[in-house]
Amino acid sequence: AAGVVEAVGEGVTDKKVGDRVAYCMIKGAYTEARCVEAWKAVKLPDAVDDKTAAAMMLKGLTAHYLLHRTYPVKPGDPVLVYAAAGGVGQILCQWGKALGAVVIGCVGSAEKAEIAKAAGAAYAINYSEEDIAEKAREYTGGEGVAAAYDSVGKATFMPSLDSLRPFGVLATYGNASGPVDPFAPAILGGKGSLYVTRPTLATHTRNPEILAEGANALFDAVTSGTVKIHINQEYALADVAKAHTDLEGRKTTGSSVIIP
């Protein structure tokens, strides 16, 4: 969410009335005004407008930690990005490509495959028609991907593991299809000494220093043009229920914003 500071509490010295700020990981953004801890509100650069800031904070910081901390991509690394036409997915495609990764986007339709490619995916897998692991290996010469950034969860856990090369990393960071079922760690050895992690944005924004690091990197990526935030849906605050219905119905692409 993004807005303008209307008041500051005692002892706050790094924010003042009139500053434009943005935040994420604080529940309760469907409102015209609210109180937040000062350190969790990040000052916005002039080059980032309010709508862009609101659309990018949670998604952009998620993409940042996945690409720079969970599995820091290197030039030439093939990576698998799920929901590649969505808000986080499009940022991962753009930023991953800029870092030199060969991005393979996973999507649910031919239309979304084109969106993923436009965002920087070298290849797209339509998982409603194609086998994810089979296509991932085809696009990597049989080797598999270095990392899979999986926001789907339960339904794609095994296909993600089967898409990885030896020592590959599966970052299961979302549960769109439900949480991953319990599994025996021994299967990771049999599939190539793989790594599985369940990162969260809460950990990667847990203090002022780590939040500022991610936010500054995101602002740089956006203001330089490396990452473009695609706001494809706007809703009035009174229509927030429709926004949720559209999201649940997979009718949205890119980012959506709620305007008070």
VMD Tcl script that draws the C-alpha trace (Angstrom):
set ca {
  {0.00 0.00 0.00}
  {1.07 3.62 -0.47}
  {0.03 6.98 0.90}
  {1.07 10.28 2.47}
  {2.16 10.74 6.09}
  {-0.46 12.74 8.00}
  {1.13 12.56 11.45}
  {4.17 11.08 13.18}
  {4.59 9.76 16.68}
  {7.00 10.83 19.37}
  {10.62 10.04 18.57}
  {10.12 9.55 14.82}
  {12.88 11.45 13.06}
  {13.21 9.83 9.64}
  {9.63 10.58 8.47}
  {7.66 13.83 8.43}
  {4.17 14.99 7.54}
  {3.80 15.09 3.76}
  {6.29 12.32 3.00}
  {5.12 9.76 0.46}
  {5.59 6.24 1.80}
  {4.73 2.64 1.02}
  {4.54 -0.53 3.07}
  {3.65 -4.21 2.93}
  {3.29 -7.12 5.34}
  {0.90 -5.12 7.54}
  {-2.71 -6.24 7.50}
  {-5.46 -3.69 7.01}
  {-4.71 -1.74 3.83}
  {-8.35 -1.53 2.71}
  {-8.86 1.88 4.31}
  {-8.33 5.60 3.78}
  {-6.03 6.05 6.79}
  {-4.23 3.84 9.27}
  {-1.36 3.72 11.75}
  {1.83 1.78 11.01}
  {5.16 1.38 12.72}
  {7.40 4.10 11.33}
  {10.23 1.81 10.25}
  {7.86 -0.33 8.19}
  {6.85 2.64 6.03}
  {9.50 3.17 3.34}
  {9.97 6.63 1.83}
  {9.30 6.67 -1.90}
  {11.54 8.23 -4.54}
  {9.92 10.97 -6.62}
  {10.16 8.80 -9.74}
  {7.79 6.17 -8.30}
  {4.12 7.20 -8.30}
  {1.65 6.07 -5.66}
  {-0.18 3.48 -7.78}
  {3.06 1.86 -8.88}
  {4.31 1.82 -5.30}
  {1.12 0.21 -4.02}
  {1.27 -2.43 -6.74}
  {4.93 -3.30 -6.40}
  {5.90 -3.44 -2.74}
  {4.78 -6.93 -1.76}
  {5.34 -8.44 -5.20}
  {8.62 -6.69 -5.88}
  {10.14 -7.45 -2.49}
  {9.12 -11.08 -2.93}
  {10.84 -11.21 -6.31}
  {13.91 -9.55 -4.82}
  {14.45 -12.07 -2.05}
  {13.80 -15.02 -4.36}
  {16.32 -13.88 -6.98}
  {18.94 -12.40 -4.67}
  {18.76 -14.42 -1.45}
  {16.83 -17.70 -1.75}
  {18.64 -18.72 -4.91}
  {20.91 -15.91 -6.15}
  {20.74 -16.32 -9.91}
  {23.88 -16.18 -12.03}
  {24.22 -15.43 -15.73}
  {23.15 -18.45 -17.74}
  {21.15 -20.10 -14.95}
  {17.90 -21.66 -16.19}
  {15.09 -20.96 -13.72}
  {11.45 -22.00 -13.61}
  {8.91 -19.30 -12.69}
  {5.35 -20.26 -11.85}
  {2.36 -17.96 -12.47}
  {4.67 -16.12 -14.84}
  {1.89 -13.87 -16.14}
  {0.93 -12.73 -12.64}
  {2.23 -9.84 -10.59}
  {5.19 -11.56 -8.92}
  {5.76 -13.73 -11.98}
  {6.18 -10.84 -14.40}
  {8.64 -9.15 -12.06}
  {10.60 -12.41 -11.71}
  {10.72 -12.78 -15.49}
  {11.96 -9.23 -16.06}
  {14.44 -9.11 -13.20}
  {15.66 -12.65 -13.76}
  {16.36 -11.92 -17.42}
  {18.20 -8.72 -16.46}
  {20.41 -10.77 -14.13}
  {21.26 -13.11 -16.99}
  {18.98 -16.03 -16.15}
  {17.22 -18.08 -18.81}
  {13.65 -17.83 -17.57}
  {11.10 -20.58 -18.23}
  {7.63 -19.36 -17.35}
  {4.82 -21.66 -16.21}
  {1.31 -20.48 -17.08}
  {-2.20 -21.83 -17.51}
  {-3.13 -20.65 -20.99}
  {-1.71 -19.71 -24.38}
  {-2.65 -16.07 -23.75}
  {-0.70 -16.02 -20.50}
  {2.25 -17.69 -22.23}
  {2.54 -14.64 -24.49}
  {2.40 -12.32 -21.48}
  {5.21 -14.28 -19.80}
  {7.38 -14.10 -22.92}
  {6.74 -10.38 -23.25}
  {7.96 -10.01 -19.66}
  {11.24 -11.77 -20.41}
  {10.64 -15.50 -20.32}
  {12.71 -17.28 -22.96}
  {10.22 -20.16 -22.94}
  {6.73 -20.75 -21.60}
  {5.10 -23.97 -20.42}
  {1.31 -24.19 -20.57}
  {0.74 -26.58 -17.68}
  {-2.89 -27.12 -18.67}
  {-1.64 -28.88 -21.81}
  {2.04 -29.72 -21.27}
  {4.08 -31.75 -18.78}
  {6.06 -29.27 -16.69}
  {9.12 -31.41 -15.94}
  {9.30 -32.81 -19.46}
  {9.27 -29.36 -21.05}
  {11.66 -27.90 -18.46}
  {14.20 -30.58 -19.30}
  {13.61 -30.14 -23.02}
  {14.39 -26.43 -22.73}
  {17.57 -27.12 -20.74}
  {19.05 -29.85 -22.91}
  {17.96 -32.55 -20.49}
  {19.81 -31.05 -17.52}
  {16.97 -29.38 -15.60}
  {16.68 -25.94 -14.03}
  {18.89 -24.44 -11.35}
  {15.92 -23.17 -9.36}
  {12.15 -23.37 -9.38}
  {10.24 -20.44 -7.89}
  {6.93 -22.12 -7.10}
  {3.93 -20.14 -5.84}
  {1.42 -22.90 -6.56}
  {2.34 -25.35 -3.81}
  {0.72 -28.76 -3.48}
  {-0.20 -29.40 -7.12}
  {3.23 -28.58 -8.53}
  {5.58 -29.78 -5.81}
  {6.62 -33.02 -7.50}
  {6.73 -31.54 -11.03}
  {9.01 -28.83 -9.63}
  {11.35 -31.37 -8.04}
  {11.41 -33.35 -11.28}
  {12.36 -30.19 -13.19}
  {15.51 -29.50 -11.16}
  {19.07 -30.31 -12.12}
  {21.38 -31.91 -9.53}
  {21.83 -29.61 -6.50}
  {18.86 -27.56 -7.72}
  {16.76 -25.41 -5.39}
  {12.98 -25.50 -5.06}
  {11.62 -22.36 -3.42}
  {7.99 -23.10 -2.62}
  {6.82 -19.65 -1.59}
  {3.05 -19.85 -2.14}
  {0.08 -22.16 -1.66}
  {-2.31 -21.32 -4.50}
  {-3.30 -25.00 -4.75}
  {-2.92 -25.69 -1.03}
  {0.09 -26.41 1.20}
  {2.63 -29.02 0.14}
  {1.96 -32.48 1.57}
  {4.48 -33.96 4.01}
  {7.28 -35.76 2.17}
  {10.25 -37.97 2.95}
  {13.52 -36.01 2.72}
  {15.16 -39.08 1.18}
  {13.45 -38.34 -2.13}
  {15.65 -35.26 -2.47}
  {18.73 -37.45 -2.53}
  {17.29 -39.76 -5.13}
  {16.44 -36.86 -7.41}
  {19.90 -35.30 -7.34}
  {20.77 -33.97 -3.87}
  {18.13 -31.28 -4.17}
  {17.29 -28.44 -1.80}
  {13.78 -27.38 -0.76}
  {13.03 -24.18 1.11}
  {9.87 -22.39 2.22}
  {10.87 -18.70 2.37}
  {8.55 -15.92 3.50}
  {8.53 -12.19 2.91}
  {8.06 -11.68 6.65}
  {11.56 -13.01 7.29}
  {13.02 -10.91 4.51}
  {11.49 -7.69 5.88}
  {12.01 -8.49 9.55}
  {14.07 -5.41 10.47}
  {14.78 -1.92 9.08}
  {18.09 -2.89 7.51}
  {16.91 -5.87 5.49}
  {13.72 -4.04 4.47}
  {15.70 -1.02 3.25}
  {18.10 -3.24 1.30}
  {15.27 -4.91 -0.59}
  {13.26 -1.73 -1.09}
  {16.23 0.23 -2.42}
  {17.10 -2.56 -4.86}
  {13.48 -2.64 -6.01}
  {13.30 1.14 -6.44}
  {16.52 1.05 -8.47}
  {15.18 -1.73 -10.69}
  {11.93 0.14 -11.34}
  {13.35 3.64 -11.84}
  {16.06 2.31 -14.18}
  {13.45 0.55 -16.32}
  {14.81 -2.92 -15.54}
  {11.43 -3.83 -14.06}
  {8.11 -2.43 -15.24}
  {5.08 -2.79 -12.99}
  {2.03 -3.69 -15.04}
  {-1.16 -2.49 -13.37}
  {-3.85 -4.20 -15.40}
  {-6.78 -3.89 -12.99}
  {-8.01 -0.99 -10.84}
  {-10.90 -1.19 -8.39}
  {-12.61 1.31 -6.13}
  {-12.36 0.52 -2.43}
  {-16.11 -0.14 -2.43}
  {-15.58 -2.85 -5.07}
  {-12.91 -4.79 -3.20}
  {-15.09 -7.92 -3.16}
  {-15.06 -7.96 -6.97}
  {-11.28 -7.65 -6.91}
  {-11.07 -10.81 -4.81}
  {-13.58 -12.62 -7.00}
  {-11.59 -11.76 -10.13}
  {-8.34 -12.88 -8.50}
  {-9.84 -16.16 -7.31}
  {-11.31 -16.72 -10.77}
  {-7.88 -16.26 -12.40}
  {-9.23 -13.32 -14.40}
  {-6.37 -10.97 -13.52}
  {-2.89 -10.52 -14.94}
  {-0.05 -8.41 -13.63}
  {-0.97 -6.24 -10.66}
  {-4.25 -4.93 -9.30}
  {-4.75 -1.83 -7.16}
  {-7.54 -0.66 -4.87}
  {-8.20 3.10 -4.98}
  {-9.84 4.68 -1.86}
}
mol new
graphics top color blue
foreach p $ca { graphics top sphere $p radius 0.5 }
foreach p [lrange $ca 0 end-1] q [lrange $ca 1 end] { graphics top cylinder $p $q radius 0.2 }
display resetview
